[in-house]
């Protein structure tokens, strides 16, 4: 895995597990230009900083706070967190060594668990929302609609769904990282260190009750899903990107290439809280024939991201967004909108357009501090503003997007 995700989501959202794949948003190493890799260790004199941009001196303060705390036998991670909170860095965060490793695995498109999603049913009980193909749960015959009664002998009926998920993955419920699937309150398992450990589930299906012992495994997430709309020959293709994890950009490119001739693309970025900028740039390359995707600054130094040549520039495209469209997903949206490659439908996006870079602290924790901001090809600053759709749409936005796409397809 390479390079930091420079446009990560705020830690409070990652930990709250209210949006999509946690990850969605953390640090990894390298990026499209290859120039970001070295940035993680840079300590230059700070140029005049924009509001919200951390100075080199403050980076040193955070590292010193961690070192002093460790020398005093205190938690270096907590000390660094306090230093970041005092800095006014809106998106700054500190992660323990274990959290950093978990985020890295998540951005690789993997999670640890038994391959099921849980939700609270209308009667208040916990049920299986869906089961991942090929995972331990499916191999054991568990299916959507089954009731989950106990986990390792502990009743789960009165527990929050996030705690149920933490038990499934063998993690600490207070620091649970989960996947949210859609709007139905489902929760998927997060990334943990319990690979290979057993977990006993008490289940029911109708009047039948039984127990099943499964072994947790590292499973792949499905961050990109493709659905054929219409009659299957000339109808539109819906490409849903839940998060920009490793390989997602190429999967978008493959889906566009495989679409029927003349079919439009509905690119659904709702609830996509970001991920790897390299993957968002690769996804942009599916629709652009080279050219600018975004510009960004790192401690005052201006840089740029460019699409690969050879993308499909003829097929009509509608991008569907909402307030949960963040970070790298906003970068992609802005590129397609500014370059006239897509009509954007939905509601204003979140507004996360700052650049973070990680640095290792004494004790092994990692500080992620804001070092710059990015702009769309036309120079629009996303941070704190978001992207305004070409067509505002609330409930029923997907149908409206399909209507717009149909009209684009009919245009001469």
C-alpha positions as CSV (number, residue, x, y, z in Angstrom):
1,X,0.0,0.0,0.0
2,X,1.4,3.4,-0.8
3,X,1.1,7.0,0.1
4,X,-0.9,9.2,2.5
5,X,-4.4,10.0,1.8
6,X,-3.9,13.7,1.9
7,X,-7.6,14.5,2.0
8,X,-8.8,12.5,5.0
9,X,-12.1,12.9,6.8
10,X,-12.3,14.3,10.3
11,X,-11.6,11.9,13.0
12,X,-14.8,12.5,14.8
13,X,-16.7,11.2,11.8
14,X,-14.4,8.2,11.3
15,X,-14.9,7.1,14.9
16,X,-18.6,7.9,14.9
17,X,-19.1,5.3,12.2
18,X,-22.0,7.3,10.9
19,X,-20.8,7.5,7.3
20,X,-19.4,5.0,5.0
21,X,-16.2,2.9,5.1
22,X,-14.1,4.3,7.8
23,X,-11.5,4.5,6.1
24,X,-12.5,6.2,3.9
25,X,-10.2,8.4,4.9
26,X,-6.9,7.9,6.4
27,X,-3.3,8.0,5.8
28,X,-1.4,5.8,3.4
29,X,1.8,6.6,1.5
30,X,2.4,8.1,-2.1
31,X,0.1,9.5,-4.6
32,X,-0.5,10.0,-8.3
33,X,2.4,12.3,-8.9
34,X,4.7,10.2,-6.6
35,X,5.7,13.5,-4.9
36,X,3.6,13.0,-1.7
37,X,5.6,10.2,-0.3
38,X,8.5,12.4,0.8
39,X,6.1,15.0,2.3
40,X,5.3,12.8,5.3
41,X,8.8,13.4,6.7
42,X,9.4,17.0,5.6
43,X,10.1,19.6,8.3
44,X,10.7,22.8,6.3
45,X,10.4,26.3,7.6
46,X,6.7,27.1,7.3
47,X,5.6,29.6,4.6
48,X,2.9,32.1,5.4
49,X,0.0,29.8,6.3
50,X,-3.6,29.9,5.3
51,X,-6.3,29.7,8.0
52,X,-6.4,26.2,9.4
53,X,-3.0,25.3,8.1
54,X,-0.5,24.0,10.7
55,X,2.9,25.5,10.9
56,X,6.1,23.5,11.1
57,X,6.6,24.8,14.6
58,X,3.3,23.4,15.7
59,X,4.2,20.0,14.2
60,X,7.3,20.1,16.4
61,X,5.1,21.1,19.4
62,X,2.9,18.0,18.9
63,X,6.0,15.7,18.7
64,X,7.5,17.3,21.8
65,X,4.2,16.9,23.8
66,X,4.2,13.2,22.9
67,X,7.9,12.8,23.9
68,X,7.5,14.6,27.2
69,X,4.5,12.5,28.1
70,X,6.3,9.3,27.3
71,X,9.3,10.4,29.5
72,X,6.8,11.0,32.3
73,X,5.2,7.6,31.9
74,X,2.0,9.1,30.5
75,X,0.2,8.4,27.3
76,X,2.0,10.1,24.4
77,X,-1.1,9.7,22.2
78,X,-3.4,11.6,24.6
79,X,-0.8,14.3,25.0
80,X,-0.4,14.7,21.3
81,X,-4.2,14.8,20.9
82,X,-4.4,17.7,23.4
83,X,-1.7,19.6,21.5
84,X,-3.6,19.2,18.2
85,X,-6.9,20.3,19.7
86,X,-5.3,23.5,21.0
87,X,-3.9,24.3,17.5
88,X,-7.1,25.1,15.8
89,X,-6.4,22.5,13.2
90,X,-10.0,21.5,12.3
91,X,-9.0,18.2,10.7
92,X,-6.0,17.4,12.8
93,X,-6.0,14.0,14.6
94,X,-3.7,11.6,16.4
95,X,-3.9,7.8,16.0
96,X,-2.4,5.0,18.1
97,X,-0.1,2.6,16.2
98,X,-2.8,0.0,16.2
99,X,-5.4,2.4,14.8
100,X,-3.1,3.5,12.1
101,X,-2.5,-0.1,11.1
102,X,-6.3,-0.8,11.1
103,X,-6.9,2.2,8.9
104,X,-4.2,1.1,6.5
105,X,-5.8,-2.3,6.1
106,X,-9.2,-0.7,5.6
107,X,-7.9,1.5,2.8
108,X,-6.5,-1.6,1.2
109,X,-10.1,-2.6,0.8
110,X,-10.1,-5.2,3.6
111,X,-11.7,-5.8,7.0
112,X,-11.7,-8.5,9.7
113,X,-14.9,-10.3,10.5
114,X,-17.2,-13.2,9.6
115,X,-18.9,-11.5,6.6
116,X,-22.2,-10.3,7.8
117,X,-24.1,-7.0,8.3
118,X,-26.3,-6.4,11.3
119,X,-29.2,-4.1,11.9
120,X,-32.0,-3.6,14.4
121,X,-35.4,-5.0,13.2
122,X,-38.7,-3.2,13.8
123,X,-39.4,-5.4,16.8
124,X,-36.1,-4.3,18.4
125,X,-34.2,-7.5,17.8
126,X,-30.9,-7.8,16.0
127,X,-31.1,-9.4,12.6
128,X,-28.7,-10.2,9.8
129,X,-29.1,-7.6,7.1
130,X,-26.9,-9.2,4.5
131,X,-24.1,-11.7,4.1
132,X,-20.9,-11.4,2.2
133,X,-20.4,-13.8,-0.6
134,X,-17.7,-16.4,0.2
135,X,-17.3,-15.3,3.8
136,X,-17.4,-17.5,6.9
137,X,-21.1,-16.6,7.6
138,X,-22.2,-17.6,4.1
139,X,-20.2,-20.8,4.2
140,X,-22.0,-21.7,7.4
141,X,-25.4,-21.2,5.8
142,X,-26.3,-18.0,7.6
143,X,-28.5,-15.8,5.5
144,X,-30.2,-12.4,5.5
145,X,-33.2,-12.3,7.9
146,X,-31.7,-14.7,10.5
147,X,-31.9,-13.4,14.0
148,X,-28.7,-12.9,16.0
149,X,-29.4,-13.8,19.6
150,X,-26.0,-14.2,21.3
151,X,-22.3,-13.7,20.5
152,X,-19.9,-15.9,22.6
153,X,-22.8,-16.4,25.0
154,X,-23.6,-12.7,25.5
155,X,-27.2,-11.7,24.6
156,X,-27.2,-8.9,22.0
157,X,-30.9,-7.9,21.9
158,X,-30.5,-4.8,24.1
159,X,-27.1,-3.8,22.8
160,X,-26.4,-1.0,20.3
161,X,-25.7,-2.3,16.9
162,X,-22.2,-0.8,17.0
163,X,-21.5,-2.9,20.1
164,X,-22.8,-6.0,18.4
165,X,-20.5,-5.4,15.5
166,X,-17.5,-4.9,17.9
167,X,-18.3,-8.3,19.4
168,X,-18.5,-9.9,16.0
169,X,-15.1,-8.6,15.0
170,X,-13.5,-9.2,18.4
171,X,-12.7,-5.5,18.9
172,X,-13.3,-2.8,21.5
173,X,-16.8,-1.4,21.1
174,X,-15.7,2.0,22.3
175,X,-13.3,2.4,19.4
176,X,-15.3,0.5,16.8
177,X,-14.8,1.2,13.2
178,X,-17.7,0.0,11.1
179,X,-19.2,0.1,7.7
180,X,-22.5,1.7,7.2
181,X,-24.6,0.2,4.4
182,X,-27.3,2.5,3.1
183,X,-29.8,4.3,5.2
184,X,-31.3,1.3,7.0
185,X,-29.2,1.4,10.0
186,X,-27.1,-1.6,9.0
187,X,-23.6,-2.0,10.3
188,X,-20.8,-4.1,8.9
189,X,-17.8,-5.4,10.6
190,X,-14.7,-3.2,10.9
191,X,-11.0,-3.8,10.8
192,X,-9.6,-5.7,13.7
193,X,-6.7,-7.8,14.8
194,X,-8.7,-10.9,15.6
195,X,-8.1,-12.8,12.3
196,X,-8.4,-16.5,12.8
197,X,-10.1,-16.4,16.2
198,X,-13.3,-18.2,16.8
199,X,-16.7,-16.6,17.6
200,X,-19.8,-18.5,18.6
201,X,-23.1,-17.1,17.3
202,X,-26.5,-17.9,18.7
203,X,-29.1,-17.7,15.8
204,X,-32.7,-18.2,15.0
205,X,-34.7,-18.6,11.8
206,X,-38.4,-18.9,12.5
207,X,-38.9,-21.5,15.2
208,X,-35.4,-23.0,14.6
209,X,-32.6,-22.0,17.0
210,X,-29.0,-23.1,16.7
211,X,-25.4,-22.1,17.4
212,X,-22.6,-21.7,14.9
213,X,-18.9,-21.3,15.6
214,X,-17.1,-19.3,12.9
215,X,-13.5,-18.1,12.5
216,X,-12.9,-14.5,11.7
217,X,-11.1,-13.8,8.5
218,X,-9.7,-10.9,6.5
219,X,-12.3,-10.2,3.8
220,X,-12.5,-7.8,0.9
221,X,-14.9,-4.9,0.8
222,X,-17.0,-4.2,-2.2
223,X,-16.4,-0.4,-2.5
224,X,-17.6,-0.3,-6.2
225,X,-20.8,-1.9,-7.3
226,X,-22.2,-1.9,-10.9
227,X,-25.8,-2.2,-11.9
228,X,-27.4,-2.2,-15.3
229,X,-30.5,0.1,-15.5
230,X,-33.2,-0.1,-18.1
231,X,-33.4,-2.9,-20.7
232,X,-29.8,-4.1,-20.3
233,X,-28.7,-3.1,-23.8
234,X,-28.9,0.6,-24.1
235,X,-30.0,1.5,-20.6
236,X,-27.8,3.5,-18.2
237,X,-25.2,1.9,-16.0
238,X,-25.2,2.8,-12.3
239,X,-21.7,2.8,-10.7
240,X,-21.9,3.2,-6.9
241,X,-18.6,4.1,-5.2
242,X,-18.9,3.7,-1.4
243,X,-15.3,4.7,-0.8
244,X,-12.0,5.1,-2.6
245,X,-10.1,2.1,-1.3
246,X,-7.3,0.4,-3.1
247,X,-8.3,-0.7,-6.6
248,X,-11.6,1.2,-6.7
249,X,-10.4,3.7,-9.4
250,X,-9.5,0.9,-11.8
251,X,-12.8,-0.8,-11.1
252,X,-14.6,2.4,-12.1
253,X,-12.5,2.5,-15.3
254,X,-13.3,-1.1,-16.1
255,X,-17.1,-0.6,-15.5
256,X,-17.1,2.4,-17.9
257,X,-15.2,0.4,-20.6
258,X,-17.6,-2.5,-20.2
259,X,-20.8,-0.4,-20.4
260,X,-22.9,-1.0,-23.5
261,X,-22.3,1.3,-26.5
262,X,-24.2,4.5,-26.0
263,X,-25.2,3.8,-22.4
264,X,-24.9,6.7,-20.0
265,X,-23.2,6.5,-16.6
266,X,-24.9,7.4,-13.3
267,X,-22.0,7.8,-10.9
268,X,-23.3,7.6,-7.4
269,X,-21.0,9.2,-4.9
270,X,-23.6,9.8,-2.1
271,X,-22.3,9.0,1.3
272,X,-18.7,8.5,-0.1
273,X,-16.6,10.0,2.6
274,X,-13.4,9.8,0.6
275,X,-10.3,7.6,0.8
276,X,-7.3,7.4,-1.4
277,X,-6.7,10.4,-3.7
278,X,-4.8,8.3,-6.2
279,X,-7.9,6.2,-6.6
280,X,-10.2,9.2,-7.1
281,X,-7.8,10.5,-9.7
282,X,-7.8,7.1,-11.5
283,X,-11.6,7.2,-11.5
284,X,-11.5,10.6,-13.1
285,X,-9.3,9.1,-15.8
286,X,-12.3,6.9,-16.8
287,X,-14.1,10.0,-18.1
288,X,-11.3,12.4,-19.1
289,X,-8.7,12.3,-21.8
290,X,-5.9,13.5,-19.6
291,X,-5.7,17.0,-18.2
292,X,-6.1,18.6,-14.8
293,X,-8.0,16.9,-12.0
294,X,-7.1,19.2,-9.1
295,X,-4.4,21.6,-7.8
296,X,-3.2,21.5,-4.2
297,X,-0.6,23.2,-2.0
298,X,1.6,21.6,0.6
299,X,3.1,24.2,2.9
300,X,2.8,26.8,0.2
301,X,4.3,24.7,-2.6
302,X,1.8,24.3,-5.5
303,X,1.2,20.9,-7.1
304,X,-1.3,19.3,-9.4
305,X,-3.0,16.0,-10.2
306,X,-3.6,14.9,-13.8
307,X,-5.8,12.3,-15.3
308,X,-4.4,9.6,-17.6
309,X,-5.1,10.0,-21.3
310,X,-7.6,7.8,-23.1
311,X,-10.8,8.1,-21.0
312,X,-14.3,7.9,-22.4
313,X,-15.2,11.5,-23.3
314,X,-18.4,10.8,-25.3
315,X,-20.6,8.9,-22.9
316,X,-23.1,11.0,-21.0
317,X,-22.4,11.2,-17.2
318,X,-24.4,12.3,-14.2
319,X,-22.8,12.4,-10.8
320,X,-25.1,12.0,-7.8
321,X,-23.9,13.6,-4.6
322,X,-25.1,14.6,-1.1
323,X,-23.9,16.0,2.2
324,X,-22.0,12.8,2.9
325,X,-19.9,13.2,-0.3
326,X,-16.5,14.2,1.1
327,X,-12.9,14.6,0.5
328,X,-11.6,12.5,-2.4
329,X,-15.1,12.1,-3.7
330,X,-15.5,15.9,-3.8
331,X,-12.2,16.1,-5.7
332,X,-13.6,13.8,-8.4
333,X,-17.0,15.6,-8.5
334,X,-15.3,19.0,-8.9
335,X,-13.1,17.7,-11.7
336,X,-16.0,16.3,-13.7
337,X,-18.1,19.3,-13.1
338,X,-15.5,22.0,-13.9
339,X,-14.4,20.2,-17.0
340,X,-17.9,19.9,-18.3
341,X,-17.8,16.1,-18.2
342,X,-20.7,15.5,-15.9
343,X,-23.9,17.1,-14.7
344,X,-23.9,17.0,-10.9
345,X,-27.3,16.3,-9.2
346,X,-28.2,16.2,-5.5
347,X,-27.3,18.4,-2.6
348,X,-24.3,20.4,-1.6
349,X,-21.3,18.2,-0.7
350,X,-19.6,18.2,2.7
351,X,-16.8,20.6,2.1
352,X,-13.6,18.7,3.1
353,X,-10.8,20.1,0.9
354,X,-7.8,20.3,3.2
355,X,-4.5,18.4,2.8
356,X,-3.2,16.3,5.7
357,X,0.1,14.5,6.0
358,X,1.1,12.0,8.7
359,X,4.2,12.1,10.9
360,X,5.3,9.3,13.3
361,X,5.4,10.4,17.0
362,X,7.4,9.1,19.9
363,X,5.8,5.9,21.1
364,X,4.6,4.9,17.6
365,X,1.4,6.9,17.3
366,X,0.8,9.0,14.2
367,X,-0.2,12.7,14.0
368,X,-2.2,13.8,11.0
369,X,-1.9,17.6,10.6
370,X,-3.3,20.0,8.0
371,X,-0.6,21.3,5.7
372,X,-2.6,22.8,2.8
373,X,-5.7,22.8,0.7
374,X,-6.8,21.7,-2.7
375,X,-8.9,23.4,-5.5
376,X,-10.9,22.1,-8.4
377,X,-9.6,22.7,-12.0
378,X,-11.5,26.1,-12.2
379,X,-9.8,27.2,-8.9
380,X,-12.8,26.6,-6.6
381,X,-11.8,26.0,-3.0
382,X,-13.8,23.1,-1.6
383,X,-12.9,23.3,2.1
384,X,-15.7,24.7,4.2
385,X,-17.8,25.3,1.1
386,X,-18.4,22.0,-0.7
387,X,-19.6,21.7,-4.2
388,X,-23.0,23.0,-5.4
389,X,-24.8,20.6,-7.7
390,X,-25.9,21.8,-11.1
391,X,-29.4,20.5,-10.2
392,X,-30.5,20.6,-6.5
393,X,-32.5,17.4,-5.6
394,X,-33.5,16.0,-2.3
395,X,-35.6,12.9,-1.9
396,X,-36.0,11.0,-5.1
397,X,-32.7,12.4,-6.4
398,X,-31.7,9.1,-8.0
399,X,-34.8,9.2,-10.2
400,X,-34.2,12.8,-11.1
401,X,-30.6,11.9,-12.0
402,X,-31.8,9.2,-14.3
403,X,-34.2,11.6,-16.0
404,X,-31.3,14.1,-16.5
405,X,-29.1,11.3,-17.8
406,X,-31.8,10.2,-20.2
407,X,-32.1,13.7,-21.6
408,X,-28.3,13.9,-22.1
409,X,-28.4,10.7,-24.0
410,X,-31.1,12.2,-26.3
411,X,-29.2,15.4,-27.0
412,X,-27.7,15.7,-30.4
